[in-house]
Every structure is written in C-alpha cells, then in structure tokens.
Amino acid sequence: MKKRELLWVSLVLLTPALHGCFPAIVAGGGAAVLMAEDRRSSGTYVDDQNIELKVSKAISEKYSDKKYEDTVHIDVTSFNRFVLLDGEVPDQAAKDDIGALALGVVGVRNVQNEIVIGPITSGGTRTSDAYITSKVKARFTSENKFQPNHVKVVTENGVVFLMGLVKHKEGEDAAEIASTTNGVTRVVKVFEYID
C-alpha cells in the first residue's frame, strides 16, 4: 500500500477515536501524541473504539424499526472497556434490553446504564450539550489542574458524565470544574481510580 493510501486509511480509522477527545488532532503525527498521553494502552484505546462501534451496531440493528425512530436515542462511550450508555428510551424494558445488549458485546467489562425513560432530546438540546462539553474541556485546559485528555467528557441533556483513569484528586478537580460550568445541571463520575 502506498504511503498516501496508508495515511488516509489511518485517518479514517482514527476519526471515531477523536470523538470527545481533547485536544483535537489535526495531523497523523498527533495521534501518537494523544495515545502517548493516554493512560490506556494503545490496544485498549483501539478496543474502546471497536466496542463503541459494536455496541452501537447491536442497538441500531434491534431498534432501527420505524416505531423506535422517534422514541430511542442512545449514545455509547467506552473507556478502558467500561461502557457508558446515555440517551432516552420509551420504557424500562428498552433500557434494560439495551444494557444487556451492551454487556453482551465481546470485550466489555462493565456497563453504566444512564439511559433516561422519557422523550428523546431535541436537536437544539444536543447542540447545547455539545457546547457544554466544549466549555468543560476548555476549562480543564485553563484551570491546568490535570492533563485534560485524561478525562473524557460526555454531555446528555445538561448532565455531564466524566470518564477516565484518574487519581482521586484529578477526579475531584474535574468534577468541581464541570459542576461550576454554566449550563451543567448535574455531574456523574464514571471514573476508574489509579491511586
């Protein structure tokens, strides 16, 4: 394979990995920096991306029917093979089923099911959530209390979920920064502690 084709394939494969990561990677060489600063092994980093794809696919295959299109909205995030599910479903049965689907994917160690039973969020709410996520990440950088890419930030309907392999102090600082960010209604820590 030519170098140019290899670069494009690498960029395409890494694109899902960039979702929710900070700082953004612009060049192929940046991926090595991002992975070098990540506390997960490179294999686990790739496993997480594959888990997100597999869990999303399993949910999509089961809930792609027209009757679910306006009632099921699920986001899947994996960090160190620990899956966070957030979003909205119409009933407890769907919430439980989606949790079981995620737990059944090879490589998943655990699932934190934060899916809410209720109507799906609007496009405006999701845009606001993306903005909140960016504000929290920017504050992580400006506060300079820990390496910002050690904490993954996911926002759903104003609730901020924090994931990562962190020291207790880093987790406390991240939660404090997130909870004092404008627009955040609640902070949920989904950390694994390394101290």
N, C-alpha and C positions, 0 to 999 in steps of 0.2 A: 504494500500500500504506500502511496506517495505521502511525503510529509504533510502536504497541504490537506489531503483527504484525512489523514490521521488526526490532524489538528481539528478539523470540522467534526469528526466523529467524537473526539474528546469533548469538545464544547457542547455538542448535543447531549452527550451522556451526563455532563456536569450541570446542565441547565436546571434539572429538577433539584439538584443539590443546593442551588443558590437561593431557592425559595426560603425566605425567612432568615437567611444568613446575613451577618454584618461583619465586616464591610463588604460591599458589593465587589465582585471580581470582574475586571474588565478584560484582562488578558489571560492566556493559558497559563503563564507562569504564576499568576496569582493563586491558582488552585493549590499549588504546592505550599504556598504561604498559609492559606486558610487551613489546610489539613495539618500543617506543622503546628499551628497554634491550637488546634482542636485537641481535646483530651481523649477523644475516642481514637482507636486505631484506624488506619486507613481502611481496613477490611470492614470494621463496624460502621464507619461512615458510609461506605457503599451499601452495606446491608440495610442501613436505615432507609436509604433512598429506594431500594428494592422492596422493602417492607411496605413503605408508603404506597408504591405503585400496586403491589399485590392486594393490599387491603382495600384500596380504592376500587380496584377492578372487581373484587369479590362483592363489594357493596353495590357497585354500579350494575353488575350482572343481575343481582337479585332485585334491586329497586329501580330498574330502568323503565318499568312499565308506566304507561301514561297516568295511571291512578296515583303514582307516587311523585310525579314531576313537580307538583306544587306543594307537596307535603313533606318531602325529605331533602334535607341539605346537611351534608356531613363533610367535615374536614378531618383529614388524617395526618398526624405528625408522629414521626418515630425518632427517638433519640436514645441511643445505646440499646436498641431493640425493645424499648419501652414505648408503647403506643398510646397517644392521647387522641381520643375521639371527642370532637365538639361539633355543635350544629343543632339542628332541630328535626324532630320526627313527630308523627301524629299520636303515637301511643307507646305505652310501656313495652308492649310486645316487640315493636320495631326496635326500640332502644336496646332491649336485651338481645335480640337476634343479631343486631349489628355488632354488639360487643362480643358475642360468641363467634361471629364470622372473623373478626379481627384476631381474636385469641387463637383461632384455628389455623392462621397463616404460619407456615414454617419459619422459624427464627424469632417469632415474637415471644418475649419473655413475660410480659405483663401488659395489661390494658387498663388505662384510667378512662372510664366512660363518663364524660362530662356532657353528654347529649341532653338537651332540654326537650321536654314534651310540650309542644306548642307550635304555633305557626312559624314558617320559615322567615328569616330576616330578609329585609328588602335590599335592593342594590345600594340604596343610599346608606343603609346601616353598614353594609360590607365595606363601602368606601370609607366611611368614618372609622371602622375598625382598622383598616389598612393605615390610615393616618395616625391613629393612636399607636399602632405598632411602631411606626417610623419615629414618632415622638419619644417613645420609651427608649428605643435603640439610640437615638441621638443623645438623650440624657445619660444613658450608660457611658457614652463616649465623653461627654462634657464633664461628668462627675469624676471620671477616671479612678474609680474605686476597685475595679477588677477588669480583666480582659473582656471586652464586650461580646466577643463571639463565643465565650464560654457559656452564655445564657441565650437560649432560643426563646423568642417571644412570639406568642400566638394570641390574637385577639378575636373574640366572638361576642358580638352584641355588648360591647363595652367591658367584658370580663377579660382580663389579661392572664394568660397561662404562661408560666415560666418553667422551662425545662433545661436540664444540663447536668453535667458532672461538676459539682461545685463544692467548695469549702463552706462550712456553715456561715461564716462571716460574709462571704460573697453572696450567698443566698439571701441573707438578711438585707444586705445593701441593695440587691436587685429588687427585692420585694418592696423596700421602702421607696426607692426611686420610682418604681412602677405605680405604687399606690398614691403617690403625690403628683402624678402626671394628669393634667387636665383631660377629662373625658373618661377616665378609668372608673368603673363602678365597683370592681372587686378584683382581687389578685388571688390566683390559685397557684401554689408552688407544687410543681411536679418534678422536683429535683431528686437526684441521687447524690448523696454526700460522700466525699472522699476523705474526710477527716473525722 
